Amino acid sequence: MKNIWILNHYAKPSGGRHYKFAENLIKRGYNVKIFCASTVHNSNQNMITDSRKYLYELHNDVPFIIIRARNYKGNGAERIKNMIDYAAGLMSVSKKFDTEKPDVIYASSVHPLTWLAGYKLSKRYGAKFIVETRDLWPETFVAMGKMSKNSIPAKILYKIEKFIYQKADKLIFTFPGGKDYVESIGLDSSKVRYINNGVDLEEFNQNKTRYVLEDEDLDDDSTFKVLFTGAIGEANAIYRIVDAAKIFIDKGIKDIKFYIFGDGPEKEKLQNRVQEDNITNVVFKGRVDKKYVPSVLSRADLNIFCLEYLPNLFKYGLSPNKMFEYFASGRPTVSNVECGYDMLEKYKCGITVKGGSAEALAEGILKFYNMPKEEYDTYCNNALKAACDFDFKILTDKLEEVILED
């Protein structure tokens, strides 16, 4: 089981889940290759701008095979064609790297075409087939109301999902309720393993002191600083944070400040609203380089996690990347995402309030604002303990167990 091919359309040479897995596995003596698409999700960047079918690059000794795929915007037909480009490219480009045939094909969603290509490659090479589910297709779209459960596209996707789950040797879910979901669709859950997303604690702590963002607001000890980092899009429902901030303005509480680090399509609209309604306690800081995030989060008093209210979507748990950075910062988290397998509750490192309610979010923030120091410090210490469970070295231990299992 020495040769491992990781298939992830959206893997990035700059880091992320599979980069960290590959980096750690290579140190343990495995030969790992990551196959990704040339397009960078949520950007206009394409790493191949000529007629080449692929690029081979080494990033800190991690080999990336970057497969040419067309540019796209949004979630329409061009994105589907981009997915097809990647899956078809995998089947042809992979032949150029099979002098060392893979012992393991590790195929990660987001989309099911990666699974289908992975299944075909596993049959071609007689390799162990590990399937990873990061998002439920089409269950997520059904829960969001974007697709009817009985529509033809949904039925096709459900059939693909069942087929792949049955053919896989092992199933990895990034959220803790994977077994529940597999059983809910009538399949045997004995192949299911749980490996969430995580954080590289060594890198996080080094960056915290090495790359310190100069920012007077973050250094202002006279305010209670509530921080959000991430995309400012519809899914993250930042308007709920703005609504909660306005409640404090209306109450005359002036020393609670909200700092939003990130960018996205909803940013301009929210900035206009903040200006028009004179919501002076919300500041949009813009996007910062990832290396500065540890410095930013560790100077918060409270981190905030917010998503649109979709109660049926999160019953199997969560796997947001930012949550593990929040843990590593050693600061508590307030969340408005009611979910199964609540990590904040499990580790006692934050609180989850009622979803869809700005008032509930404001009450949760106020709880930490008024909290005695000893209790607050306990939440902080618990966050650091939680981070240790999701360090990528620990997660790689779990992955290696899956790789070596019969």
C-alpha positions in Angstrom: 0.0 0.0 0.0 2.9 2.4 -0.8 1.6 4.2 -3.9 -1.4 6.4 -3.2 -3.2 8.6 -5.7 -5.4 11.3 -4.3 -8.1 12.6 -6.6 -9.5 16.0 -5.7 -10.8 18.4 -8.3 -10.3 21.4 -6.0 -7.0 20.5 -4.3 -4.6 23.4 -4.1 -0.8 23.3 -4.2 -0.8 26.1 -1.7 -2.2 23.9 1.1 -5.4 22.3 2.3 -6.7 18.9 3.5 -5.1 16.6 0.9 -1.9 18.6 0.7 -1.4 18.1 4.4 -2.3 14.4 4.2 0.1 13.9 1.3 2.9 15.9 3.1 2.5 13.7 6.2 2.2 10.4 4.4 5.3 11.2 2.3 7.3 11.7 5.5 6.1 8.2 6.6 7.5 6.6 3.4 4.5 6.6 1.1 4.6 7.7 -2.5 1.7 10.1 -3.0 0.4 12.0 -6.0 -2.4 14.5 -6.0 -4.5 14.9 -9.2 -6.3 18.3 -9.3 -7.9 20.6 -11.9 -6.1 23.6 -13.4 -8.9 26.0 -12.4 -8.8 27.6 -9.0 -12.3 27.5 -7.4 -13.9 30.9 -6.8 -11.3 32.8 -8.8 -10.5 33.6 -12.5 -7.1 31.8 -12.2 -6.3 28.9 -14.5 -2.9 27.3 -14.0 -2.8 26.1 -17.7 -3.3 28.8 -20.3 -1.9 26.9 -23.3 -2.6 23.6 -25.1 -0.9 21.3 -22.5 -3.1 18.6 -21.1 -1.4 18.7 -17.7 1.3 20.1 -15.5 3.5 18.2 -13.1 4.7 20.3 -10.2 6.4 19.6 -6.9 5.3 21.7 -4.0 7.5 21.1 -0.9 8.1 17.6 -2.2 4.3 16.9 -2.7 3.7 15.9 -6.4 0.8 17.6 -8.1 -0.6 16.5 -11.5 -2.6 19.5 -12.6 -5.2 18.6 -15.3 -6.4 21.1 -17.8 -10.0 22.2 -17.3 -11.9 25.1 -18.8 -12.7 28.3 -16.9 -16.2 28.7 -15.5 -18.3 31.2 -13.4 -21.1 30.3 -11.1 -22.9 26.9 -11.0 -24.2 26.6 -14.5 -23.4 24.5 -17.6 -19.8 25.7 -17.8 -19.0 24.4 -14.3 -20.5 21.0 -15.2 -18.3 21.0 -18.3 -15.3 21.9 -16.1 -16.1 18.8 -13.9 -16.3 16.6 -17.0 -12.9 18.0 -18.2 -11.3 17.0 -15.0 -12.8 13.5 -14.8 -12.1 12.8 -18.5 -8.6 14.2 -18.1 -7.9 11.9 -15.1 -8.6 8.9 -17.2 -6.1 9.9 -20.0 -3.4 11.8 -18.1 -3.1 9.2 -15.3 -1.7 6.7 -17.9 1.5 8.8 -18.0 2.1 8.1 -14.3 1.3 4.4 -14.0 4.9 3.2 -14.1 4.4 3.0 -10.4 0.8 1.7 -10.3 -1.3 3.0 -7.5 -2.1 0.6 -4.6 -4.7 3.0 -3.3 -7.1 5.4 -5.2 -8.4 8.0 -2.7 -11.2 9.8 -4.5 -12.7 12.8 -2.8 -15.9 14.6 -3.7 -17.1 17.6 -4.0 -18.8 16.2 -7.2 -19.5 12.6 -8.0 -17.6 12.5 -11.3 -14.4 12.3 -9.3 -15.8 9.2 -7.6 -16.7 7.6 -11.0 -13.3 8.3 -12.4 -11.7 7.0 -9.2 -13.8 3.8 -9.5 -12.7 3.2 -13.1 -9.0 3.8 -12.1 -9.3 1.4 -9.2 -10.6 -1.3 -11.5 -7.9 -0.5 -14.1 -5.1 -0.9 -11.6 -6.6 -3.4 -9.1 -6.2 -0.7 -6.4 -8.0 -0.3 -3.1 -10.8 2.2 -3.6 -11.3 4.8 -0.8 -14.2 7.2 -1.3 -14.4 10.5 0.6 -17.6 12.4 1.1 -17.2 16.1 1.9 -20.6 17.2 0.7 -23.7 15.1 0.2 -24.8 15.1 -3.5 -27.7 15.6 -4.1 -28.9 15.7 -0.4 -27.4 19.1 0.1 -29.3 20.6 -2.9 -32.5 18.9 -1.8 -32.1 20.3 1.8 -31.5 23.8 0.3 -34.6 23.6 -1.8 -32.6 23.8 -5.1 -33.6 20.4 -6.3 -36.6 18.2 -5.8 -35.9 14.8 -4.2 -38.0 13.2 -6.9 -36.6 15.1 -9.9 -34.7 13.1 -12.6 -31.3 14.8 -11.8 -31.7 14.0 -8.1 -32.6 10.4 -8.8 -29.6 10.0 -11.1 -27.3 11.5 -8.4 -28.7 9.2 -5.7 -28.1 6.2 -7.9 -24.5 7.2 -8.5 -24.0 7.8 -4.8 -25.4 4.3 -3.9 -23.4 2.7 -6.6 -20.1 4.3 -5.5 -20.8 3.5 -1.8 -21.4 -0.1 -2.6 -18.3 -0.4 -4.7 -15.9 1.4 -2.3 -13.6 -0.6 -0.1 -13.8 2.2 2.6 -15.9 5.3 3.0 -14.5 8.4 4.7 -16.9 11.1 5.8 -15.6 14.5 6.9 -18.7 15.0 9.2 -19.4 12.7 12.1 -22.8 11.5 11.1 -21.7 9.5 8.0 -22.8 6.2 9.4 -26.2 7.6 10.1 -26.5 8.9 6.6 -25.4 5.7 5.0 -27.9 3.7 7.1 -30.6 6.2 6.2 -30.2 5.3 2.5 -30.4 1.6 3.3 -26.8 0.6 3.0 -24.3 -1.2 5.3 -22.4 1.4 7.3 -19.5 -1.0 8.4 -17.2 0.6 5.8 -17.7 4.1 7.1 -14.9 6.0 8.8 -14.9 9.5 10.2 -12.0 11.9 9.5 -13.0 15.6 9.8 -11.1 18.6 8.5 -8.4 20.1 10.7 -5.5 22.4 11.3 -1.7 22.1 11.2 -1.0 23.2 14.7 2.7 23.5 14.3 2.3 25.8 11.2 -0.6 27.7 12.9 1.4 28.5 16.0 4.5 29.4 14.0 2.5 31.8 11.8 0.8 33.4 14.8 4.1 34.9 15.9 5.9 35.1 12.6 3.3 36.9 10.6 1.6 39.5 12.8 -1.0 41.7 11.0 -0.6 45.3 12.0 -4.1 46.5 12.9 -5.0 49.1 15.6 -8.5 47.7 16.0 -7.2 44.2 16.9 -4.8 45.8 19.4 -7.5 47.8 21.1 -8.0 46.3 24.5 -10.9 48.6 25.3 -13.3 46.8 23.0 -14.8 43.3 22.9 -13.8 42.0 19.5 -16.0 39.5 17.6 -14.3 38.1 14.5 -15.4 36.3 11.4 -13.0 35.0 8.8 -14.1 33.5 5.4 -16.1 34.0 2.3 -18.8 36.8 2.3 -21.3 34.9 0.3 -25.0 33.8 0.7 -24.2 30.6 2.5 -22.4 32.3 5.3 -25.3 34.7 6.0 -23.1 37.6 7.2 -26.3 39.7 7.2 -27.2 37.8 10.4 -24.0 39.2 12.0 -24.9 42.7 10.8 -28.4 42.3 12.3 -26.9 41.2 15.6 -24.5 44.1 15.6 -27.4 46.6 15.0 -29.1 45.2 18.1 -26.1 46.3 20.2 -26.2 49.8 18.6 -29.9 50.1 19.4 -29.1 49.0 23.0 -26.4 51.6 23.3 -23.6 49.0 23.9 -20.7 50.6 22.1 -17.7 48.5 23.1 -18.7 45.3 21.2 -17.1 45.5 17.7 -17.5 43.1 14.8 -14.6 42.6 12.4 -15.2 40.7 9.1 -12.1 39.4 7.4 -12.8 38.1 3.9 -14.3 38.9 0.6 -17.1 37.7 -1.6 -20.2 38.7 -3.7 -22.3 39.9 -0.7 -19.6 42.3 0.6 -20.6 45.4 -1.2 -24.3 45.1 -0.4 -23.5 44.6 3.3 -21.1 47.5 3.3 -23.8 49.7 1.8 -26.3 48.6 4.5 -23.8 49.2 7.3 -23.3 52.7 6.0 -26.9 53.5 5.3 -28.1 52.3 8.7 -25.1 53.8 10.6 -24.1 50.4 12.1 -20.8 51.8 13.3 -19.7 48.6 15.2 -19.1 46.5 12.0 -15.9 46.9 10.1 -15.1 45.0 6.9 -11.4 44.4 6.9 -11.1 42.7 3.5 -9.2 39.6 2.6 -5.9 38.8 4.3 -3.3 36.3 3.3 -3.9 33.0 5.1 -0.6 33.2 6.9 -1.9 36.2 8.9 -5.1 34.4 10.0 -3.6 32.9 13.2 -2.4 36.3 14.3 -5.8 37.8 13.6 -7.9 35.1 15.3 -5.7 35.0 18.4 -6.4 38.7 19.1 -10.2 38.2 19.1 -12.3 37.9 22.2 -14.8 35.8 20.4 -14.9 34.0 17.0 -18.2 33.8 15.2 -19.5 31.0 12.9 -22.6 31.7 10.9 -24.5 29.9 8.1 -27.9 30.3 6.5 -30.6 28.6 8.5 -31.1 25.1 7.0 -32.0 22.9 9.9 -32.3 19.6 7.9 -28.9 20.0 6.2 -26.7 19.8 9.3 -28.2 16.9 11.2 -25.2 14.8 10.3 -22.7 17.3 11.7 -20.3 19.9 10.3 -16.8 20.0 8.8 -16.0 23.7 8.3 -12.3 24.5 7.9 -12.5 27.7 9.8 -13.8 26.0 12.9 -10.5 24.3 13.5 -8.6 27.5 13.1 -11.0 29.0 15.6 -10.2 26.2 18.0 -6.4 26.7 17.4 -6.7 30.4 18.2 -7.6 29.5 21.8 -10.7 31.7 21.7 -14.3 30.6 22.2 -16.8 30.4 19.3 -20.4 31.4 19.1 -22.4 29.7 16.3 -25.9 30.0 14.9 -25.7 26.6 13.2 -27.9 24.1 15.0 -26.5 20.7 14.0 -26.1 17.1 15.0 -22.8 16.1 16.7 -22.2 19.7 17.8 -18.4 20.1 18.4 -18.9 23.3 20.4 -21.1 21.4 22.9 -18.8 18.3 22.8 -15.7 20.2 23.7 -17.4 22.9 25.8 -15.4 25.5 23.7 -18.3 27.7 22.6 -22.1 27.8 22.3 -24.6 27.2 19.6 -27.6 29.5 19.6 -31.0 29.2 17.7 -30.5 29.4 14.0 -32.2 32.1 11.9 -32.4 34.6 14.8 -30.2 37.7 15.1 -31.6 38.2 18.6 -30.4 34.7 19.6 -27.0 35.4 18.1 -26.8 38.7 20.0 -27.7 37.0 23.2 -25.0 34.4 22.7 -22.4 37.1 22.1 -23.6 39.0 25.2 -23.2 35.8 27.3 -19.4 35.8 26.5 -19.2 39.6 26.9 -20.6 39.4 30.5 -18.8 36.1 31.4 -16.6 35.9 34.5 -12.9 35.6 33.5 -12.5 32.1 35.1 -15.4 30.7 33.0 -14.2 32.5 29.9 -10.7 31.1 30.3 -12.1 27.6 30.6 -13.7 28.0 27.2 -10.4 29.2 25.8 -8.5 26.2 27.2 -11.1 23.8 25.9 -10.7 25.3 22.4 -7.0 24.5 22.5 -7.8 21.0 23.6 -10.3 20.5 20.8 -7.7 21.7 18.3 -5.3 19.0 19.4 -7.8 16.3 18.3 -8.0 17.8 14.8 -4.3 18.4 14.2 -3.4 17.0 10.8 -0.8 14.7 12.3 -3.6 13.0 14.3 -5.9 13.0 11.2 -3.2 11.4 9.1 -2.9 8.6 11.7 -6.6 7.9 11.1 -6.2 8.0 7.4 -3.2 5.6 7.5 -5.3 3.2 9.5 -7.9 3.3 6.8 -5.3 2.7 4.1 -3.9 -0.3 5.9 -7.2 -1.9 6.9 -8.3 -5.0 5.1 
